[in-house]
Amino acid sequence: MSKYVNVTKMSITLDNEVAMELSAIAKELNEKKSHLIENALMLYFDMLDEKLADKRLRELETGAVKAILAEDVWKELGL
């Protein structure tokens, strides 16, 4: 039985230099490359979340989008 639960196996293509650095770091840290990639992606996604939040805030501040009050949403949904 596999120790991995709720995972998706993927195949990726990396630049040779990136692949070599990944292999070297994984070997030095005695970590699986997939674990390092997963952690790197999670950090990158956190950074993108912040970038998207900043973008959405600027859109609100400039009037490019309009906020909808929660009460209005609840009323429309009949809650």
C-alpha positions, 0 to 999 in steps of 0.5 A: 500500500502506498504511503501517498494519499490524495496525490496526483502524479505528474510529468514536468519538463524543466530547463537543464540548469534548473533540473541539475540544481534541483537534483543537487539540492535534493541530494544534499538535503536528502529530500525527494525532488517532488517534495522540494518542487511541491514546497517551492510551488506552495511558496510561489502560490502564496506570493501569487495570492498576495499579488492577486490580492493587491491587484484586486484592492487596486481595482476596488480603489480605482473603481474598476470593480464594485464591492457587493455587500454581504447582506445583499448577497445573502438577500439575493440567495434567500439566506 
